[in-house]
Amino acid sequence: MPVVTVNWWSGVDGTGRRELVEEVTRTVSRIAECPEAAVTVLIQDVERSHWGSGGEVVEDR
């Protein structure tokens, strides 16, 4: 039973979330050779002020 966690910037709308869950589920199911019902996708919103990349907080760029 694969569990996939996606961390991304907050603010993505419901349509984007649905599309992400559908696509990730489909891909993981195909590669893991398991039913789509066995795949769990967790989406975690992260504020830009809590996200660092390249030694900087993203919102400071």
C-alpha positions, -999 to 999 in steps of 0.1 A, spaced: 0 0 0 20 30 -12 17 63 6 29 94 -13 34 127 5 36 159 -15 48 191 1 40 222 -19 33 259 -15 -1 267 -1 -26 284 -24 -32 257 -50 -69 254 -57 -91 223 -54 -89 216 -91 -51 214 -89 -53 192 -59 -77 168 -76 -56 166 -107 -24 159 -86 -41 131 -66 -55 115 -98 -22 116 -117 0 105 -88 -24 77 -80 -25 65 -116 13 66 -119 21 49 -86 -5 22 -93 10 14 -127 46 13 -114 39 -5 -82 15 -29 -100 -12 -24 -73 -48 -12 -75 -55 25 -74 -75 20 -43 -44 9 -25 -26 42 -32 -28 70 -6 -17 106 -15 -12 131 13 -9 168 3 7 192 28 5 229 22 36 249 33 36 286 35 63 303 15 76 318 47 83 282 59 101 270 28 138 274 22 157 267 -10 193 276 -19 200 290 15 171 315 13 135 316 25 115 315 -7 93 345 1 125 367 3 134 361 -33 
